[in-house]
Amino acid sequence: MESWMLFWKVIFFIVLALFAILSVWVTIGGFRDLQYLFRKMEEEQQEAAKKQASQT
């Protein structure tokens, strides 16, 4: 019975560690995607302003 408790403790901590690593990975990736999104939005806005200025 004690060996099963040890087994599940090890499994639990492995899964917990993987969860923590993946959480950090996804969070960092999400911030990078947000930065990219805002950069693209700024570029599109500047491009639209240039296009509008050249038409008038």
C-alpha positions, 0 to 999 in steps of 0.5 A: 500500500505504501508503494502506491502512495509513493507512486501517486505522490511522484505522479502528482508532483510530475504533473504539477511541475508540467502544469507550472512549466506549461502555464509559464510557456503559454503566458509568455507566448500569449504576451508575445502574441499580444505585442505582435497584435498591437504592432500590426494594429499600429502599422495598419492604422498608420498605413490607413492614415497614409492612404487616406492622406494621399487620397485627399 
